[in-house]
Amino acid sequence: MPKRPLLAMFSAVFVSTYFFLYSLSGCCEKADRIQQDPSPSIRGNGQVHLELHLEARSGSAAGEKGRVERTSDVEDEGELYRDGPLLHEDEAAENGSQNLPQAIIIGVKKAGTRALLEALRQHPQVRALGAEAHFFDRHYGRGLHWYRSLMPKSLPGQLTMEKTPSYFVTREAPGRIWAMAGTQTKLLVVVRDPVTRAVSDYAQTLAKRPHGTLPFEALAFRNGSGAVQVGWSAVRIGLYARHLERWLRLFPRHRLLFVSGERLIADPAAELARAQTFLGIPQLVTTQHFYFDSAKGFPCLRRGAGGKPHCLGKSKGRPHPRVPPEALQRLREFYRPFNLKFYQMAGHDFGWD
């Protein structure tokens, strides 16, 4: 038989076999994901639970091949932990096991989520993932086994946590978190005056893209002076009442703790006391863990009571750009009815108006 036709025949057989085996592995992987995503209809009969679960399942799985997000928060984590892990972290890493989180900081961006997480990490009964997992918004297709593999090891009696601020504004996130553990997961939401939060969000964008970024008012208002641009993410995130409606369809209000971003700066020990009570852990992170840094204008942490002080990185507490007062006032008027509704839903008046 001539060599050329023989070579072609072997090549065709090899390619066919490769794609056959590849397709089998993909099917197995998909089946594994389905097994890891239990249907709420098995655990509850409420129609709203089923609807939210279907909504969660229909969300984009574009992040299937993604990685854990390495955001600017990571530099803050490195700054705080450059002296090595705390004692309870060392012991858990050696003898513990990985678990799905029992508590999640779900929002909101530029409100103080990193500060809250790092303060809670000082507690010996808390084990938290430092980077943002983005599992329930971007990487849901990778399955719960992958999500669990991200978590730090913990010992019996320790609480596993993660924080991804974009969960709060992601339509599919409530149903997906509910599908993981029903209403057992404790949810923490750090909120801040939505006008100040929007300016802080813009300041971060400006720091990343100093050239070519439009002025704040050009992004916040149609044609620079018209109606408020609700489609701009910096504005949309601050519509807390709209986002909270989706969460309260599945989670009773007592499963959510609303942390004040303003009080997290003015009196961090008091807000941490509320958080520790909510999580059901002893009050061990206290005033001794904080000190005020006059240069940054923010409280900083001591690793362990009386330990060496560390502040979060340069991305925290950056100066805000100047925004015309009339633009800020227009935004305050726009947010006022949403704020009042949010106060009612959250059961607390945050005093932004």
Backbone hydrogen bonds in HBPLUS format (Angstrom, degrees):
<---DONOR---> <-ACCEPTOR-->    atom                        ^
c    i                          cat <-CA-CA->   ^        H-A-AA   ^      H-
h    n   atom  resd res      DA  || num        DHA   H-A  angle D-A-AA Bond
n    s   type  num  typ     dist DA aas  dist angle  dist       angle   num
A0006-LEU N   A0002-PRO O   3.37 MM   4  6.46 157.6  2.42 145.3 151.8     1
A0007-LEU N   A0003-LYS O   2.90 MM   4  6.10 155.6  1.96 154.6 160.9     2
A0008-ALA N   A0004-ARG O   3.07 MM   4  6.30 156.0  2.13 148.4 155.0     3
A0009-MET N   A0005-PRO O   2.97 MM   4  6.17 151.1  2.05 145.1 152.5     4
A0010-PHE N   A0006-LEU O   3.10 MM   4  6.40 162.9  2.13 151.7 154.8     5
A0011-SER N   A0007-LEU O   3.03 MM   4  6.22 155.9  2.09 146.7 153.4     6
A0012-ALA N   A0008-ALA O   3.04 MM   4  6.23 157.2  2.09 146.6 152.0     7
A0013-VAL N   A0009-MET O   3.08 MM   4  6.38 157.8  2.13 150.1 155.7     8
A0014-PHE N   A0010-PHE O   3.01 MM   4  6.20 158.4  2.05 147.8 153.6     9
A0015-VAL N   A0011-SER O   3.00 MM   4  6.22 166.9  2.02 154.1 156.7    10
A0016-SER N   A0012-ALA O   3.06 MM   4  6.17 164.3  2.08 148.2 152.7    11
A0017-THR N   A0013-VAL O   3.02 MM   4  6.16 160.2  2.06 147.5 152.9    12
A0018-TYR N   A0014-PHE O   2.99 MM   4  6.19 156.8  2.05 149.6 156.0    13
A0019-PHE N   A0015-VAL O   3.10 MM   4  6.35 168.0  2.12 155.4 157.0    14
A0020-PHE N   A0016-SER O   3.04 MM   4  6.17 148.8  2.14 143.3 152.3    15
A0021-LEU N   A0017-THR O   3.05 MM   4  6.26 164.5  2.08 152.0 154.9    16
A0022-TYR N   A0018-TYR O   2.94 MM   4  6.13 154.3  2.00 147.7 155.8    17
A0023-SER N   A0019-PHE O   3.00 MM   4  6.08 156.2  2.06 141.4 146.7    18
A0024-LEU N   A0020-PHE O   3.15 MM   4  6.44 150.8  2.24 142.7 150.6    19
A0025-SER N   A0021-LEU O   3.09 MM   4  6.38 157.1  2.15 148.3 153.5    20
A0026-GLY N   A0022-TYR O   3.06 MM   4  6.34 151.6  2.14 145.8 153.6    21
A0027-CYS N   A0023-SER O   3.06 MM   4  6.31 152.6  2.14 145.9 152.4    22
A0028-CYS N   A0024-LEU O   3.06 MM   4  6.34 160.5  2.10 151.0 155.9    23
A0029-GLU N   A0025-SER O   2.97 MM   4  6.14 157.4  2.02 145.0 151.4    24
A0030-LYS N   A0026-GLY O   2.97 MM   4  6.16 155.1  2.03 145.2 151.7    25
A0031-ALA N   A0027-CYS O   2.89 MM   4  6.14 160.1  1.93 150.7 156.2    26
A0032-ASP N   A0028-CYS O   2.93 MM   4  6.15 151.5  2.01 146.9 154.7    27
A0033-ARG N   A0029-GLU O   3.06 MM   4  6.38 149.6  2.16 143.1 150.8    28
A0034-ILE N   A0030-LYS O   3.05 MM   4  6.39 157.1  2.11 150.9 156.6    29
A0035-GLN N   A0031-ALA O   3.06 MM   4  6.34 155.4  2.12 148.1 154.1    30
A0036-GLN N   A0032-ASP O   3.08 MM   4  6.31 140.6  2.25 140.1 150.7    31
A0036-GLN N   A0033-ARG O   3.05 MM   3  5.06 123.9  2.37  94.2 109.1    32
A0037-ASP N   A0034-ILE O   3.20 MM   3  5.26 158.8  2.25 103.0 109.5    33
A0042-ILE N   A0039-SER O   3.10 MM   3  5.77 158.9  2.15 116.8 122.3    34
A0043-ARG N   A0040-PRO O   2.90 MM   3  5.06 124.1  2.22  98.9 114.0    35
A0044-GLY N   A0040-PRO O   2.80 MM   4  5.87 130.7  2.05 157.1 170.9    36
A0049-HIS N   A0046-GLY O   3.15 MM   3  5.35 127.1  2.44 100.0 112.8    37
A0050-LEU N   A0046-GLY O   3.35 MM   4  6.76 155.1  2.41 147.8 153.7    38
A0051-GLU N   A0047-GLN O   2.94 MM   4  6.25 161.1  1.98 154.1 159.6    39
A0052-LEU N   A0048-VAL O   2.96 MM   4  6.11 163.2  1.99 147.9 152.0    40
A0053-HIS N   A0049-HIS O   2.96 MM   4  6.10 150.5  2.05 142.8 151.3    41
A0054-LEU N   A0050-LEU O   2.91 MM   4  6.16 157.6  1.96 151.4 156.9    42
A0055-GLU N   A0051-GLU O   2.97 MM   4  6.21 153.5  2.04 144.8 152.6    43
A0056-ALA N   A0052-LEU O   2.89 MM   4  6.12 148.9  1.98 140.7 149.3    44
A0057-ARG N   A0053-HIS O   2.86 MM   4  6.16 156.7  1.91 150.4 156.4    45
A0058-SER N   A0054-LEU O   3.01 MM   4  6.17 138.9  2.18 141.2 151.5    46
A0059-GLY N   A0056-ALA O   3.26 MM   3  5.47 161.0  2.30 105.8 111.5    47
A0064-GLU N   A0061-ALA O   3.09 MM   3  5.65 153.7  2.17 127.0 125.3    48
A0063-GLY N   A0138-ARG O   2.92 MM  75  4.62 108.1  2.45 157.5 164.3    49
A0066-GLY N   A0063-GLY O   2.83 MM   3  4.90 163.5  1.85 117.5 119.6    50
A0069-GLU N   A0132-GLU O   3.11 MM  63  5.48 131.7  2.36 170.6 175.5    51
A0074-VAL N   A0071-THR O   3.02 MM   3  5.79 160.6  2.05 118.9 123.7    52
A0075-GLU N   A0072-SER O   3.20 MM   3  5.78 140.8  2.36 110.9 119.0    53
A0076-ASP N   A0073-ASP O   2.92 MM   3  5.12 123.9  2.24 100.2 115.3    54
A0077-GLU N   A0073-ASP O   2.99 MM   4  6.40 152.8  2.07 150.8 158.9    55
A0078-GLY N   A0074-VAL O   2.87 MM   4  6.14 160.4  1.91 150.2 155.2    56
A0079-GLU N   A0075-GLU O   2.97 MM   4  6.11 149.9  2.06 138.5 146.4    57
A0080-LEU N   A0076-ASP O   3.03 MM   4  6.25 154.4  2.10 147.1 153.4    58
A0081-TYR N   A0077-GLU O   2.89 MM   4  6.00 146.5  2.01 149.0 158.5    59
A0084-GLY N   A0081-TYR O   3.08 MM   3  5.49 160.4  2.12 117.8 119.1    60
A0089-GLU N   A0086-LEU O   3.10 MM   3  5.22 126.5  2.40  99.2 113.4    61
A0090-ASP N   A0086-LEU O   3.03 MM   4  6.33 153.3  2.10 154.5 162.0    62
A0091-GLU N   A0087-LEU O   3.17 MM   4  6.48 161.1  2.21 153.7 157.4    63
A0092-ALA N   A0088-HIS O   3.19 MM   4  6.22 159.2  2.23 136.4 142.2    64
A0093-ALA N   A0089-GLU O   2.98 MM   4  6.07 158.9  2.03 147.4 153.1    65
A0094-GLU N   A0090-ASP O   3.25 MM   4  6.45 138.8  2.43 138.6 148.4    66
A0094-GLU N   A0091-GLU O   3.23 MM   3  5.28 130.0  2.49  94.3 107.1    67
A0095-ASN N   A0091-GLU O   3.00 MM   4  6.19 159.8  2.04 153.7 158.8    68
A0096-GLY N   A0092-ALA O   2.69 MM   4  4.62 145.5  1.80 139.4 141.6    69
A0097-SER N   A0154-SER O   3.00 MM  57  5.44 155.2  2.06 143.6 140.5    70
A0154-SER N   A0097-SER O   2.86 MM  57  5.44 162.5  1.89 135.5 136.6    71
A0102-GLN N   A0160-THR O   2.99 MM  58  5.78 144.7  2.11 142.6 147.9    72
A0186-LYS N   A0102-GLN O   2.95 MM  84  6.31 171.2  1.96 148.7 148.3    73
A0104-ILE N   A0186-LYS O   2.90 MM  82  6.42 152.8  1.97 162.7 171.6    74
A0188-LEU N   A0104-ILE O   2.94 MM  84  6.21 164.5  1.96 148.2 150.8    75
A0105-ILE N   A0162-GLU O   2.95 MM  57  6.37 161.7  1.98 150.3 155.6    76
A0164-THR N   A0105-ILE O   3.06 MM  59  6.39 147.8  2.16 168.0 174.5    77
A0106-ILE N   A0188-LEU O   2.92 MM  82  6.10 140.2  2.08 153.2 165.3    78
A0168-PHE N   A0106-ILE O   2.83 MM  62  5.20 140.9  1.98 163.9 151.1    79
A0190-VAL N   A0107-GLY O   2.60 MM  83  5.76 162.6  1.62 138.2 132.5    80
A0116-LEU N   A0112-GLY O   3.08 MM   4  6.32 160.1  2.12 151.4 156.6    81
A0117-LEU N   A0113-THR O   2.98 MM   4  6.17 166.3  2.00 150.8 154.5    82
A0118-GLU N   A0114-ARG O   2.96 MM   4  6.12 171.6  1.97 156.3 158.2    83
A0119-ALA N   A0115-ALA O   3.07 MM   4  6.16 151.0  2.15 142.8 150.6    84
A0120-LEU N   A0116-LEU O   3.01 MM   4  6.24 160.0  2.05 151.7 157.0    85
A0121-ARG N   A0117-LEU O   2.94 MM   4  6.19 138.9  2.11 145.1 157.2    86
A0122-GLN N   A0119-ALA O   3.17 MM   3  5.59 157.7  2.22 107.6 114.4    87
A0123-HIS N   A0120-LEU O   2.99 MM   3  5.54 160.8  2.03 114.7 121.0    88
A0126-VAL N   A0123-HIS O   3.13 MM   3  5.47 163.1  2.16 120.1 120.5    89
A0159-LEU N   A0125-GLN O   2.66 MM  34  5.90 165.7  1.68 148.0 150.9    90
A0127-ARG N   A0159-LEU O   2.72 MM  32  5.89 164.2  1.74 171.2 166.8    91
A0161-MET N   A0127-ARG O   2.84 MM  34  6.19 146.6  1.95 148.4 154.2    92
A0129-LEU N   A0161-MET O   3.02 MM  32  6.43 156.1  2.08 149.8 151.8    93
A0138-ARG N   A0134-HIS O   2.99 MM   4  5.53 152.6  2.06 132.9 141.8    94
A0139-HIS N   A0134-HIS O   3.08 MM   5  6.31 148.7  2.18 146.7 153.4    95
A0142-ARG N   A0139-HIS O   3.03 MM   3  5.77 166.4  2.05 123.4 127.8    96
A0143-GLY N   A0140-TYR O   3.20 MM   3  5.94 168.8  2.21 121.6 124.8    97
A0147-TYR N   A0143-GLY O   3.18 MM   4  6.52 159.4  2.22 145.2 151.4    98
A0148-ARG N   A0144-LEU O   2.82 MM   4  5.99 164.0  1.84 152.7 155.8    99
A0149-SER N   A0145-HIS O   3.10 MM   4  6.27 146.8  2.22 139.0 148.1   100
A0149-SER N   A0146-TRP O   3.09 MM   3  5.05 117.4  2.50  92.3 108.0   101
A0150-LEU N   A0147-TYR O   3.14 MM   3  5.50 153.6  2.21 107.2 115.0   102
A0151-MET N   A0148-ARG O   3.05 MM   3  5.48 144.0  2.19 110.4 120.0   103
A0158-GLN N   A0155-LEU O   2.95 MM   3  5.51 159.3  1.99 142.5 143.4   104
A0167-TYR N   A0164-THR O   3.13 MM   3  6.01 169.9  2.14 128.7 131.8   105
A0169-VAL N   A0166-SER O   3.25 MM   3  5.65 136.5  2.46 107.2 117.1   106
A0170-THR N   A0167-TYR O   3.08 MM   3  5.09 160.3  2.12 106.8 113.1   107
A0173-ALA N   A0170-THR O   3.17 MM   3  5.45 142.3  2.32 107.2 117.6   108
A0176-ARG N   A0172-GLU O   3.19 MM   4  6.34 155.1  2.25 154.0 161.5   109
A0177-ILE N   A0173-ALA O   2.94 MM   4  6.07 164.4  1.96 162.3 164.8   110
A0178-TRP N   A0174-PRO O   2.94 MM   4  6.06 157.6  1.99 147.6 154.7   111
A0179-ALA N   A0175-GLY O   2.93 MM   4  6.05 147.5  2.04 137.4 146.1   112
A0180-MET N   A0177-ILE O   3.12 MM   3  5.15 135.3  2.33  96.2 108.5   113
A0181-ALA N   A0177-ILE O   3.43 MM   4  6.84 154.5  2.50 151.9 155.4   114
A0182-GLY N   A0178-TRP O   2.61 MM   4  4.36 138.4  1.78 149.0 144.2   115
A0184-GLN N   A0181-ALA O   3.13 MM   3  5.69 160.8  2.17 136.4 138.6   116
A0187-LEU N   A0255-ARG O   2.97 MM  68  6.19 179.0  1.97 171.5 171.4   117
A0257-LEU N   A0187-LEU O   2.86 MM  70  6.36 152.6  1.94 156.0 165.2   118
A0189-VAL N   A0257-LEU O   2.79 MM  68  6.08 168.1  1.81 170.2 170.7   119
A0259-VAL N   A0189-VAL O   2.77 MM  70  5.95 158.3  1.82 142.2 149.8   120
A0191-VAL N   A0259-VAL O   2.89 MM  68  6.20 160.5  1.93 171.6 175.1   121
A0261-GLY N   A0191-VAL O   2.66 MM  70  5.48 159.3  1.70 173.9 166.2   122
A0197-ARG N   A0193-ASP O   2.86 MM   4  6.03 161.3  1.89 159.8 166.0   123
A0198-ALA N   A0194-PRO O   2.97 MM   4  5.98 149.2  2.07 132.5 139.6   124
A0199-VAL N   A0195-VAL O   3.12 MM   4  6.46 157.7  2.17 150.8 156.1   125
A0200-SER N   A0196-THR O   2.95 MM   4  6.19 155.8  2.01 148.1 155.2   126
A0201-ASP N   A0197-ARG O   2.87 MM   4  6.09 151.8  1.95 146.3 154.4   127
A0202-TYR N   A0198-ALA O   2.94 MM   4  6.20 155.1  2.00 144.7 151.4   128
A0203-ALA N   A0199-VAL O   2.84 MM   4  6.11 150.6  1.92 145.4 154.0   129
A0204-GLN N   A0200-SER O   3.07 MM   4  6.37 148.4  2.17 144.2 151.4   130
A0205-THR N   A0201-ASP O   3.13 MM   4  6.51 156.9  2.19 146.1 152.1   131
A0206-LEU N   A0202-TYR O   2.84 MM   4  6.09 159.2  1.88 154.2 160.2   132
A0207-ALA N   A0203-ALA O   2.93 MM   4  6.13 146.7  2.05 141.3 149.9   133
A0208-LYS N   A0204-GLN O   3.08 MM   4  6.36 147.6  2.19 145.4 153.4   134
A0209-ARG N   A0205-THR O   2.80 MM   4  5.99 154.8  1.86 152.2 160.0   135
A0218-ALA N   A0215-PRO O   3.08 MM   3  5.34 129.4  2.35 103.5 116.9   136
A0219-LEU N   A0215-PRO O   3.30 MM   4  6.68 139.3  2.48 148.1 158.9   137
A0219-LEU N   A0216-PHE O   3.07 MM   3  5.35 134.0  2.29 103.8 116.0   138
A0220-ALA N   A0216-PHE O   2.87 MM   4  6.07 150.8  1.96 152.0 161.8   139
A0221-PHE N   A0217-GLU O   3.11 MM   4  5.81 147.7  2.22 136.1 141.0   140
A0229-GLN N   A0220-ALA O   2.73 MM   9  5.25 171.4  1.74 138.7 140.1   141
A0224-GLY N   A0221-PHE O   2.97 MM   3  4.85 153.0  2.04 125.2 119.3   142
A0222-ARG N   A0227-ALA O   2.76 MM   5  5.37 166.1  1.78 158.1 161.9   143
A0225-SER N   A0222-ARG O   3.31 MM   3  6.08 140.8  2.48 126.0 124.7   144
A0226-GLY N   A0222-ARG O   2.68 MM   4  4.65 148.8  1.77 151.4 155.3   145
A0232-TRP N   A0229-GLN O   3.14 MM   3  5.71 159.0  2.18 113.5 119.4   146
A0235-VAL N   A0232-TRP O   2.95 MM   3  5.54 137.5  2.13 117.1 128.0   147
A0236-ARG N   A0232-TRP O   2.91 MM   4  6.08 169.0  1.92 155.1 158.9   148
A0237-ILE N   A0233-SER O   3.01 MM   4  5.88 167.8  2.03 151.3 151.8   149
A0238-GLY N   A0235-VAL O   3.13 MM   3  5.65 134.1  2.35 110.7 121.6   150
A0239-LEU N   A0236-ARG O   3.11 MM   3  5.62 168.5  2.13 118.8 121.4   151
A0242-ARG N   A0239-LEU O   3.09 MM   3  5.70 124.4  2.42 115.2 127.3   152
A0243-HIS N   A0239-LEU O   3.39 MM   4  6.77 160.3  2.43 153.2 158.7   153
A0244-LEU N   A0240-TYR O   2.86 MM   4  5.99 162.4  1.89 157.3 162.9   154
A0245-GLU N   A0241-ALA O   3.17 MM   4  6.28 144.7  2.30 144.3 151.1   155
A0246-ARG N   A0243-HIS O   3.25 MM   3  5.89 134.3  2.47 112.6 121.0   156
A0247-TRP N   A0244-LEU O   3.00 MM   3  5.17 116.7  2.42 101.0 116.6   157
A0248-LEU N   A0244-LEU O   2.98 MM   4  6.26 159.8  2.03 162.7 168.3   158
A0250-LEU N   A0247-TRP O   3.13 MM   3  5.71 151.4  2.22 111.8 119.3   159
A0251-PHE N   A0247-TRP O   2.83 MM   4  5.88 168.3  1.84 161.3 165.1   160
A0255-ARG N   A0252-PRO O   2.93 MM   3  5.72 166.9  1.95 126.3 130.7   161
A0256-LEU N   A0253-ARG O   3.00 MM   3  5.50 165.0  2.02 118.8 122.2   162
A0264-LEU N   A0260-SER O   2.94 MM   4  6.10 137.1  2.13 141.1 153.6   163
A0265-ILE N   A0262-GLU O   3.12 MM   3  5.41 146.5  2.24 102.0 111.6   164
A0266-ALA N   A0262-GLU O   2.96 MM   4  6.29 166.1  1.98 149.1 153.2   165
A0267-ASP N   A0263-ARG O   2.70 MM   4  5.18 158.0  1.74 133.4 141.3   166
A0270-ALA N   A0267-ASP O   3.15 MM   3  5.63 127.8  2.44 110.4 122.3   167
A0271-GLU N   A0267-ASP O   3.39 MM   4  6.81 158.8  2.44 153.2 158.8   168
A0272-LEU N   A0268-PRO O   2.89 MM   4  6.09 153.3  1.97 150.4 158.6   169
A0273-ALA N   A0269-ALA O   2.91 MM   4  6.09 140.2  2.08 138.5 149.0   170
A0274-ARG N   A0270-ALA O   3.19 MM   4  6.54 153.3  2.27 143.8 149.5   171
A0275-ALA N   A0271-GLU O   3.01 MM   4  6.29 156.0  2.06 144.1 150.8   172
A0276-GLN N   A0272-LEU O   2.89 MM   4  6.06 158.9  1.93 148.5 153.3   173
A0277-THR N   A0273-ALA O   3.06 MM   4  6.23 156.7  2.11 146.4 152.5   174
A0278-PHE N   A0274-ARG O   2.97 MM   4  6.18 160.8  2.01 148.7 154.1   175
A0279-LEU N   A0275-ALA O   2.97 MM   4  6.19 151.6  2.05 146.0 153.5   176
A0280-GLY N   A0276-GLN O   3.03 MM   4  6.10 116.4  2.45 133.5 148.5   177
A0281-ILE N   A0276-GLN O   3.05 MM   5  5.37 167.8  2.06 156.2 156.6   178
A0280-GLY N   A0277-THR O   3.11 MM   3  5.07 145.6  2.23  97.4 107.9   179
A0284-LEU N   A0282-PRO O   2.93 MM   2  5.71 122.0  2.28 112.1  95.6   180
A0289-HIS N   A0286-THR O   2.98 MM   3  5.72 163.1  2.00 122.6 127.7   181
A0290-PHE N   A0287-THR O   3.12 MM   3  5.52 169.6  2.13 116.9 119.7   182
A0302-ARG N   A0289-HIS O   2.73 MM  13  4.83 142.5  1.87 135.8 136.5   183
A0291-TYR N   A0300-CYS O   3.02 MM   9  5.42 148.6  2.12 141.5 146.8   184
A0300-CYS N   A0291-TYR O   2.66 MM   9  5.42 169.6  1.67 167.7 169.2   185
A0293-ASP N   A0298-PHE O   2.98 MM   5  5.67 168.6  1.99 145.2 147.4   186
A0297-GLY N   A0293-ASP O   2.77 MM   4  5.76 144.7  1.89 151.0 163.0   187
A0301-LEU N   A0310-HIS O   2.94 MM   9  5.41 141.6  2.09 167.6 159.4   188
A0310-HIS N   A0301-LEU O   2.70 MM   9  5.41 161.0  1.73 167.8 172.3   189
A0304-GLY N   A0302-ARG O   2.90 MM   2  5.71 105.9  2.46 118.0 101.7   190
A0303-ARG N   A0308-LYS O   3.32 MM   5  5.92 164.7  2.34 145.4 141.5   191
A0307-GLY N   A0304-GLY O   2.77 MM   3  5.02 159.5  1.81 139.2 136.4   192
A0316-LYS N   A0313-GLY O   3.07 MM   3  5.84 166.8  2.09 121.7 126.0   193
A0327-ALA N   A0324-PRO O   2.92 MM   3  5.38 131.5  2.16 112.2 125.1   194
A0328-LEU N   A0324-PRO O   3.26 MM   4  6.69 154.3  2.33 151.4 158.9   195
A0329-GLN N   A0325-PRO O   2.92 MM   4  6.17 156.2  1.98 149.7 156.4   196
A0330-ARG N   A0326-GLU O   3.04 MM   4  6.19 154.2  2.11 139.8 146.1   197
A0331-LEU N   A0327-ALA O   3.11 MM   4  6.36 153.1  2.19 143.3 150.3   198
A0332-ARG N   A0328-LEU O   2.94 MM   4  6.24 150.5  2.03 145.8 154.3   199
A0333-GLU N   A0329-GLN O   3.02 MM   4  6.31 158.0  2.07 150.5 155.4   200
A0334-PHE N   A0330-ARG O   2.99 MM   4  6.22 149.6  2.09 140.9 149.7   201
A0335-TYR N   A0331-LEU O   2.90 MM   4  6.14 158.8  1.95 153.6 158.0   202
A0336-ARG N   A0332-ARG O   3.02 MM   4  6.02 135.9  2.23 143.5 154.2   203
A0338-PHE N   A0335-TYR O   2.97 MM   3  5.29 116.8  2.38 110.5 126.9   204
A0339-ASN N   A0335-TYR O   2.80 MM   4  5.97 156.7  1.86 161.6 169.1   205
A0340-LEU N   A0336-ARG O   2.99 MM   4  6.23 164.5  2.01 159.4 162.3   206
A0341-LYS N   A0337-PRO O   3.16 MM   4  6.29 155.9  2.22 139.9 146.0   207
A0342-PHE N   A0338-PHE O   2.92 MM   4  6.12 151.4  2.00 143.1 151.8   208
A0343-TYR N   A0339-ASN O   2.83 MM   4  6.17 158.2  1.87 157.5 162.8   209
A0344-GLN N   A0340-LEU O   3.25 MM   4  6.48 157.6  2.30 141.7 146.8   210
A0345-MET N   A0341-LYS O   2.97 MM   4  6.27 157.9  2.02 149.3 155.5   211
A0346-ALA N   A0342-PHE O   2.79 MM   4  5.90 161.8  1.82 159.9 164.4   212
A0347-GLY N   A0343-TYR O   2.85 MM   4  5.75 126.5  2.14 137.2 150.1   213
A0348-HIS N   A0343-TYR O   3.07 MM   5  5.08 140.9  2.23 139.4 146.0   214
